[in-house]
Each structure stands twice: as C-alpha cells, then as structure tokens.
Amino acid sequence: MMPAFGVLTGGLDLRHKAFTGLFDRTALIAHLLGRDRVYSVRFSNLIG
C-alpha cells in the first residue's frame, strides 16, 4: 500500500482498525522513506 503525500491525506495509522484483517501483522514490514535511504521496520517494532 502506497501512501499519498500532502496536508489533506488524513494520516491513517497502519494500526487503525480499518486495516484489521488485511495484513499478517506477524510478518508485516513497513518501508519508511528517510532522507538518504529506505528503512524497513517490522510491525511489532512500531510505536503504539
């Protein structure tokens, strides 16, 4: 799932109930765009 960028995108959190059942959270890896690289973060390591 690719995010939209901008002020009016809503910022729906990956842990929101709207995503319940869509992903295997034990295997899910989020890819976050940094200034100089892409970071891979396991769902279990996301703050929340």
N, CA, C and O atoms as a Tripos MOL2 file, in Angstrom:
@<TRIPOS>MOLECULE
protein
  192   191    48     0     0
PROTEIN
NO_CHARGES

@<TRIPOS>ATOM
      1 N           0.8500   -1.1570    0.0000 N.3       1 MET1
      2 CA          0.0000    0.0000    0.0000 C.3       1 MET1
      3 C           0.9020    1.2280    0.0000 C.2       1 MET1
      4 O           1.7770    1.3630    0.8550 O.2       1 MET1
      5 N           0.6880    2.1130   -0.9530 N.am      2 MET2
      6 CA          1.4940    3.3280   -1.0460 C.3       2 MET2
      7 C           0.7010    4.5110   -0.4900 C.2       2 MET2
      8 O          -0.4760    4.6830   -0.8060 O.2       2 MET2
      9 N           1.3560    5.3200    0.3370 N.am      3 PRO3
     10 CA          0.6600    6.4690    0.9180 C.3       3 PRO3
     11 C           0.5530    7.6260   -0.0720 C.2       3 PRO3
     12 O           1.3080    7.7150   -1.0400 O.2       3 PRO3
     13 N          -0.3980    8.4980    0.1990 N.am      4 ALA4
     14 CA         -0.4690    9.7680   -0.5230 C.3       4 ALA4
     15 C           0.2700   10.7930    0.3270 C.2       4 ALA4
     16 O           0.3230   10.6660    1.5500 O.2       4 ALA4
     17 N           0.8320   11.7940   -0.3080 N.am      5 PHE5
     18 CA          1.5770   12.8050    0.4260 C.3       5 PHE5
     19 C           0.8500   14.1380    0.3280 C.2       5 PHE5
     20 O           0.2810   14.4650   -0.7130 O.2       5 PHE5
     21 N           0.8690   14.9060    1.4130 N.am      6 GLY6
     22 CA          0.2570   16.2210    1.4100 C.3       6 GLY6
     23 C          -0.4590   16.5010    2.7150 C.2       6 GLY6
     24 O          -0.5570   15.6400    3.5890 O.2       6 GLY6
     25 N          -0.9490   17.7030    2.8280 N.am      7 VAL7
     26 CA         -1.5770   18.1660    4.0610 C.3       7 VAL7
     27 C          -2.9140   17.4740    4.3120 C.2       7 VAL7
     28 O          -3.2790   17.2410    5.4650 O.2       7 VAL7
     29 N          -3.6390   17.1470    3.2640 N.am      8 LEU8
     30 CA         -5.0090   16.6470    3.4060 C.3       8 LEU8
     31 C          -5.1340   15.1340    3.2450 C.2       8 LEU8
     32 O          -6.2050   14.6500    2.8790 O.2       8 LEU8
     33 N          -4.0820   14.3830    3.5040 N.am      9 THR9
     34 CA         -4.1250   12.9370    3.2790 C.3       9 THR9
     35 C          -4.7590   12.1610    4.4210 C.2       9 THR9
     36 O          -5.1310   11.0020    4.2390 O.2       9 THR9
     37 N          -4.8900   12.7650    5.5820 N.am     10 GLY10
     38 CA         -5.5610   12.1010    6.6900 C.3      10 GLY10
     39 C          -4.6390   11.3580    7.6300 C.2      10 GLY10
     40 O          -4.9420   11.2570    8.8180 O.2      10 GLY10
     41 N          -3.5390   10.8400    7.1540 N.am     11 GLY11
     42 CA         -2.5790   10.1670    8.0270 C.3      11 GLY11
     43 C          -3.1250    8.9210    8.7060 C.2      11 GLY11
     44 O          -2.9030    8.7420    9.9030 O.2      11 GLY11
     45 N          -3.8210    8.0660    7.9990 N.am     12 LEU12
     46 CA         -4.3760    6.8510    8.5910 C.3      12 LEU12
     47 C          -3.2460    5.9560    9.0810 C.2      12 LEU12
     48 O          -2.3760    5.5570    8.3060 O.2      12 LEU12
     49 N          -3.2660    5.6520   10.3520 N.am     13 ASP13
     50 CA         -2.2400    4.8540   11.0190 C.3      13 ASP13
     51 C          -2.3450    3.3920   10.5940 C.2      13 ASP13
     52 O          -3.4500    2.8660   10.4640 O.2      13 ASP13
     53 N          -1.2290    2.7430   10.3810 N.am     14 LEU14
     54 CA         -1.1960    1.3350    9.9880 C.3      14 LEU14
     55 C          -1.8650    0.4440   11.0290 C.2      14 LEU14
     56 O          -2.3320   -0.6470   10.7020 O.2      14 LEU14
     57 N          -1.9170    0.8990   12.2780 N.am     15 ARG15
     58 CA         -2.5500    0.1240   13.3480 C.3      15 ARG15
     59 C          -4.0450    0.4170   13.4900 C.2      15 ARG15
     60 O          -4.6990   -0.1360   14.3750 O.2      15 ARG15
     61 N          -4.5930    1.2830   12.6260 N.am     16 HIS16
     62 CA         -6.0140    1.6450   12.6830 C.3      16 HIS16
     63 C          -6.8790    0.4180   12.3920 C.2      16 HIS16
     64 O          -6.4770   -0.4720   11.6420 O.2      16 HIS16
     65 N          -8.0590    0.3810   12.9860 N.am     17 LYS17
     66 CA         -8.9470   -0.7770   12.8090 C.3      17 LYS17
     67 C          -9.3640   -0.9950   11.3540 C.2      17 LYS17
     68 O          -9.7840   -2.0940   10.9910 O.2      17 LYS17
     69 N          -9.2520    0.0400   10.5190 N.am     18 ALA18
     70 CA         -9.5990   -0.1100    9.1010 C.3      18 ALA18
     71 C          -8.6980   -1.1290    8.4000 C.2      18 ALA18
     72 O          -9.0860   -1.7000    7.3810 O.2      18 ALA18
     73 N          -7.5110   -1.3560    8.9360 N.am     19 PHE19
     74 CA         -6.5740   -2.3100    8.3470 C.3      19 PHE19
     75 C          -6.6770   -3.7060    8.9560 C.2      19 PHE19
     76 O          -5.9910   -4.6240    8.5080 O.2      19 PHE19
     77 N          -7.5260   -3.8760    9.9700 N.am     20 THR20
     78 CA         -7.6580   -5.1660   10.6360 C.3      20 THR20
     79 C          -8.0190   -6.2580    9.6290 C.2      20 THR20
     80 O          -8.9830   -6.1270    8.8740 O.2      20 THR20
     81 N          -7.2420   -7.3250    9.6290 N.am     21 GLY21
     82 CA         -7.5050   -8.4580    8.7520 C.3      21 GLY21
     83 C          -6.8880   -8.3500    7.3630 C.2      21 GLY21
     84 O          -6.9150   -9.3170    6.6020 O.2      21 GLY21
     85 N          -6.3370   -7.1960    7.0210 N.am     22 LEU22
     86 CA         -5.7500   -7.0410    5.6830 C.3      22 LEU22
     87 C          -4.3240   -7.5630    5.5930 C.2      22 LEU22
     88 O          -3.8700   -7.9730    4.5250 O.2      22 LEU22
     89 N          -3.6190   -7.5460    6.7250 N.am     23 PHE23
     90 CA         -2.2150   -7.9340    6.7340 C.3      23 PHE23
     91 C          -1.9470   -8.9560    7.8230 C.2      23 PHE23
     92 O          -2.6100   -8.9580    8.8600 O.2      23 PHE23
     93 N          -0.9760   -9.8200    7.5860 N.am     24 ASP24
     94 CA         -0.4810  -10.7230    8.6240 C.3      24 ASP24
     95 C           0.5050   -9.9070    9.4550 C.2      24 ASP24
     96 O           1.6590   -9.7390    9.0610 O.2      24 ASP24
     97 N           0.0600   -9.4080   10.5860 N.am     25 ARG25
     98 CA          0.8840   -8.4960   11.3880 C.3      25 ARG25
     99 C           2.1700   -9.1420   11.9070 C.2      25 ARG25
    100 O           3.1190   -8.4280   12.2340 O.2      25 ARG25
    101 N           2.2250  -10.4530   11.9900 N.am     26 THR26
    102 CA          3.4550  -11.1110   12.4450 C.3      26 THR26
    103 C           4.5370  -11.0780   11.3720 C.2      26 THR26
    104 O           5.7230  -11.2020   11.6770 O.2      26 THR26
    105 N           4.1270  -10.9110   10.1150 N.am     27 ALA27
    106 CA          5.0890  -10.8960    9.0140 C.3      27 ALA27
    107 C           5.2160   -9.5150    8.3490 C.2      27 ALA27
    108 O           6.0660   -9.3200    7.4810 O.2      27 ALA27
    109 N           4.3750   -8.5700    8.7560 N.am     28 LEU28
    110 CA          4.3310   -7.2580    8.1100 C.3      28 LEU28
    111 C           5.5880   -6.4430    8.3540 C.2      28 LEU28
    112 O           6.0560   -6.3240    9.4860 O.2      28 LEU28
    113 N           6.1260   -5.8860    7.2900 N.am     29 ILE29
    114 CA          7.2780   -4.9880    7.3650 C.3      29 ILE29
    115 C           6.8960   -3.7020    6.6480 C.2      29 ILE29
    116 O           6.5230   -3.7210    5.4750 O.2      29 ILE29
    117 N           6.9920   -2.5800    7.3650 N.am     30 ALA30
    118 CA          6.7090   -1.2670    6.7840 C.3      30 ALA30
    119 C           8.0100   -0.7100    6.2230 C.2      30 ALA30
    120 O           9.0720   -0.8740    6.8230 O.2      30 ALA30
    121 N           7.9250   -0.0590    5.0870 N.am     31 HIS31
    122 CA          9.0990    0.5590    4.4710 C.3      31 HIS31
    123 C           8.9090    2.0690    4.5630 C.2      31 HIS31
    124 O           7.9770    2.6280    3.9850 O.2      31 HIS31
    125 N           9.8080    2.7150    5.2990 N.am     32 LEU32
    126 CA          9.7000    4.1380    5.5770 C.3      32 LEU32
    127 C          10.7670    4.9040    4.8170 C.2      32 LEU32
    128 O          11.9390    4.5280    4.8190 O.2      32 LEU32
    129 N          10.3530    5.9720    4.1750 N.am     33 LEU33
    130 CA         11.2640    6.7740    3.3720 C.3      33 LEU33
    131 C          11.9930    7.7730    4.2590 C.2      33 LEU33
    132 O          11.3680    8.6330    4.8810 O.2      33 LEU33
    133 N          13.3240    7.6570    4.3160 N.am     34 GLY34
    134 CA         14.1610    8.5810    5.0620 C.3      34 GLY34
    135 C          14.8460    9.5440    4.1050 C.2      34 GLY34
    136 O          14.6360    9.4830    2.8940 O.2      34 GLY34
    137 N          15.6480   10.4140    4.6420 N.am     35 ARG35
    138 CA         16.3200   11.4140    3.8120 C.3      35 ARG35
    139 C          17.3030   10.7690    2.8300 C.2      35 ARG35
    140 O          17.3890   11.1790    1.6730 O.2      35 ARG35
    141 N          18.0450    9.7560    3.3000 N.am     36 ASP36
    142 CA         19.0890    9.1560    2.4740 C.3      36 ASP36
    143 C          18.8780    7.6890    2.1480 C.2      36 ASP36
    144 O          19.6680    7.1020    1.4070 O.2      36 ASP36
    145 N          17.8300    7.0870    2.6860 N.am     37 ARG37
    146 CA         17.6020    5.6640    2.4420 C.3      37 ARG37
    147 C          16.1840    5.2830    2.8120 C.2      37 ARG37
    148 O          15.4220    6.0930    3.3400 O.2      37 ARG37
    149 N          15.8430    4.0340    2.5270 N.am     38 VAL38
    150 CA         14.5590    3.4690    2.9140 C.3      38 VAL38
    151 C          14.7970    2.5620    4.1100 C.2      38 VAL38
    152 O          15.7060    1.7330    4.0920 O.2      38 VAL38
    153 N          13.9870    2.7150    5.1440 N.am     39 TYR39
    154 CA         14.1090    1.9190    6.3630 C.3      39 TYR39
    155 C          13.0220    0.8540    6.3800 C.2      39 TYR39
    156 O          11.8630    1.1440    6.0840 O.2      39 TYR39
    157 N          13.3860   -0.3730    6.7230 N.am     40 SER40
    158 CA         12.4370   -1.4640    6.8690 C.3      40 SER40
    159 C          12.2110   -1.7030    8.3530 C.2      40 SER40
    160 O          13.1550   -1.9280    9.1100 O.2      40 SER40
    161 N          10.9390   -1.6500    8.7610 N.am     41 VAL41
    162 CA         10.5970   -1.7750   10.1770 C.3      41 VAL41
    163 C           9.4910   -2.8170   10.3350 C.2      41 VAL41
    164 O           8.4490   -2.7310    9.6850 O.2      41 VAL41
    165 N           9.7240   -3.7910   11.1940 N.am     42 ARG42
    166 CA          8.6920   -4.7950   11.4710 C.3      42 ARG42
    167 C           7.5100   -4.1450   12.1870 C.2      42 ARG42
    168 O           7.6920   -3.2280   12.9870 O.2      42 ARG42
    169 N           6.3190   -4.6120   11.9020 N.am     43 PHE43
    170 CA          5.1110   -4.0760   12.5270 C.3      43 PHE43
    171 C           5.2230   -4.1050   14.0520 C.2      43 PHE43
    172 O           4.8020   -3.1630   14.7230 O.2      43 PHE43
    173 N           5.7820   -5.1700   14.5930 N.am     44 SER44
    174 CA          5.8910   -5.3170   16.0480 C.3      44 SER44
    175 C           6.7970   -4.2660   16.6730 C.2      44 SER44
    176 O           6.7270   -4.0410   17.8820 O.2      44 SER44
    177 N           7.6520   -3.6120   15.8730 N.am     45 ASN45
    178 CA          8.5450   -2.5730   16.3810 C.3      45 ASN45
    179 C           7.9820   -1.1640   16.2480 C.2      45 ASN45
    180 O           8.5990   -0.2000   16.7010 O.2      45 ASN45
    181 N           6.8050   -1.0430   15.6230 N.am     46 LEU46
    182 CA          6.2120    0.2780   15.5030 C.3      46 LEU46
    183 C           5.6780    0.7290   16.8580 C.2      46 LEU46
    184 O           5.1140   -0.0670   17.6100 O.2      46 LEU46
    185 N           5.8570    1.9890   17.1570 N.am     47 ILE47
    186 CA          5.4250    2.5400   18.4510 C.3      47 ILE47
    187 C           3.9150    2.5740   18.5100 C.2      47 ILE47
    188 O           3.2580    2.9020   17.5220 O.2      47 ILE47
    189 N           3.3750    2.2450   19.6320 N.am     48 GLY48
    190 CA          1.9310    2.3260   19.7370 C.3      48 GLY48
    191 C           1.4460    1.6660   20.9190 C.2      48 GLY48
    192 O           0.2390    1.6410   21.1610 O.2      48 GLY48
@<TRIPOS>BOND
     1     1     2 1
     2     2     3 1
     3     3     4 2
     4     3     5 am
     5     5     6 1
     6     6     7 1
     7     7     8 2
     8     7     9 am
     9     9    10 1
    10    10    11 1
    11    11    12 2
    12    11    13 am
    13    13    14 1
    14    14    15 1
    15    15    16 2
    16    15    17 am
    17    17    18 1
    18    18    19 1
    19    19    20 2
    20    19    21 am
    21    21    22 1
    22    22    23 1
    23    23    24 2
    24    23    25 am
    25    25    26 1
    26    26    27 1
    27    27    28 2
    28    27    29 am
    29    29    30 1
    30    30    31 1
    31    31    32 2
    32    31    33 am
    33    33    34 1
    34    34    35 1
    35    35    36 2
    36    35    37 am
    37    37    38 1
    38    38    39 1
    39    39    40 2
    40    39    41 am
    41    41    42 1
    42    42    43 1
    43    43    44 2
    44    43    45 am
    45    45    46 1
    46    46    47 1
    47    47    48 2
    48    47    49 am
    49    49    50 1
    50    50    51 1
    51    51    52 2
    52    51    53 am
    53    53    54 1
    54    54    55 1
    55    55    56 2
    56    55    57 am
    57    57    58 1
    58    58    59 1
    59    59    60 2
    60    59    61 am
    61    61    62 1
    62    62    63 1
    63    63    64 2
    64    63    65 am
    65    65    66 1
    66    66    67 1
    67    67    68 2
    68    67    69 am
    69    69    70 1
    70    70    71 1
    71    71    72 2
    72    71    73 am
    73    73    74 1
    74    74    75 1
    75    75    76 2
    76    75    77 am
    77    77    78 1
    78    78    79 1
    79    79    80 2
    80    79    81 am
    81    81    82 1
    82    82    83 1
    83    83    84 2
    84    83    85 am
    85    85    86 1
    86    86    87 1
    87    87    88 2
    88    87    89 am
    89    89    90 1
    90    90    91 1
    91    91    92 2
    92    91    93 am
    93    93    94 1
    94    94    95 1
    95    95    96 2
    96    95    97 am
    97    97    98 1
    98    98    99 1
    99    99   100 2
   100    99   101 am
   101   101   102 1
   102   102   103 1
   103   103   104 2
   104   103   105 am
   105   105   106 1
   106   106   107 1
   107   107   108 2
   108   107   109 am
   109   109   110 1
   110   110   111 1
   111   111   112 2
   112   111   113 am
   113   113   114 1
   114   114   115 1
   115   115   116 2
   116   115   117 am
   117   117   118 1
   118   118   119 1
   119   119   120 2
   120   119   121 am
   121   121   122 1
   122   122   123 1
   123   123   124 2
   124   123   125 am
   125   125   126 1
   126   126   127 1
   127   127   128 2
   128   127   129 am
   129   129   130 1
   130   130   131 1
   131   131   132 2
   132   131   133 am
   133   133   134 1
   134   134   135 1
   135   135   136 2
   136   135   137 am
   137   137   138 1
   138   138   139 1
   139   139   140 2
   140   139   141 am
   141   141   142 1
   142   142   143 1
   143   143   144 2
   144   143   145 am
   145   145   146 1
   146   146   147 1
   147   147   148 2
   148   147   149 am
   149   149   150 1
   150   150   151 1
   151   151   152 2
   152   151   153 am
   153   153   154 1
   154   154   155 1
   155   155   156 2
   156   155   157 am
   157   157   158 1
   158   158   159 1
   159   159   160 2
   160   159   161 am
   161   161   162 1
   162   162   163 1
   163   163   164 2
   164   163   165 am
   165   165   166 1
   166   166   167 1
   167   167   168 2
   168   167   169 am
   169   169   170 1
   170   170   171 1
   171   171   172 2
   172   171   173 am
   173   173   174 1
   174   174   175 1
   175   175   176 2
   176   175   177 am
   177   177   178 1
   178   178   179 1
   179   179   180 2
   180   179   181 am
   181   181   182 1
   182   182   183 1
   183   183   184 2
   184   183   185 am
   185   185   186 1
   186   186   187 1
   187   187   188 2
   188   187   189 am
   189   189   190 1
   190   190   191 1
   191   191   192 2
@<TRIPOS>SUBSTRUCTURE
     1 MET1         2 RESIDUE 1 A MET
     2 MET2         6 RESIDUE 1 A MET
     3 PRO3        10 RESIDUE 1 A PRO
     4 ALA4        14 RESIDUE 1 A ALA
     5 PHE5        18 RESIDUE 1 A PHE
     6 GLY6        22 RESIDUE 1 A GLY
     7 VAL7        26 RESIDUE 1 A VAL
     8 LEU8        30 RESIDUE 1 A LEU
     9 THR9        34 RESIDUE 1 A THR
    10 GLY10       38 RESIDUE 1 A GLY
    11 GLY11       42 RESIDUE 1 A GLY
    12 LEU12       46 RESIDUE 1 A LEU
    13 ASP13       50 RESIDUE 1 A ASP
    14 LEU14       54 RESIDUE 1 A LEU
    15 ARG15       58 RESIDUE 1 A ARG
    16 HIS16       62 RESIDUE 1 A HIS
    17 LYS17       66 RESIDUE 1 A LYS
    18 ALA18       70 RESIDUE 1 A ALA
    19 PHE19       74 RESIDUE 1 A PHE
    20 THR20       78 RESIDUE 1 A THR
    21 GLY21       82 RESIDUE 1 A GLY
    22 LEU22       86 RESIDUE 1 A LEU
    23 PHE23       90 RESIDUE 1 A PHE
    24 ASP24       94 RESIDUE 1 A ASP
    25 ARG25       98 RESIDUE 1 A ARG
    26 THR26      102 RESIDUE 1 A THR
    27 ALA27      106 RESIDUE 1 A ALA
    28 LEU28      110 RESIDUE 1 A LEU
    29 ILE29      114 RESIDUE 1 A ILE
    30 ALA30      118 RESIDUE 1 A ALA
    31 HIS31      122 RESIDUE 1 A HIS
    32 LEU32      126 RESIDUE 1 A LEU
    33 LEU33      130 RESIDUE 1 A LEU
    34 GLY34      134 RESIDUE 1 A GLY
    35 ARG35      138 RESIDUE 1 A ARG
    36 ASP36      142 RESIDUE 1 A ASP
    37 ARG37      146 RESIDUE 1 A ARG
    38 VAL38      150 RESIDUE 1 A VAL
    39 TYR39      154 RESIDUE 1 A TYR
    40 SER40      158 RESIDUE 1 A SER
    41 VAL41      162 RESIDUE 1 A VAL
    42 ARG42      166 RESIDUE 1 A ARG
    43 PHE43      170 RESIDUE 1 A PHE
    44 SER44      174 RESIDUE 1 A SER
    45 ASN45      178 RESIDUE 1 A ASN
    46 LEU46      182 RESIDUE 1 A LEU
    47 ILE47      186 RESIDUE 1 A ILE
    48 GLY48      190 RESIDUE 1 A GLY
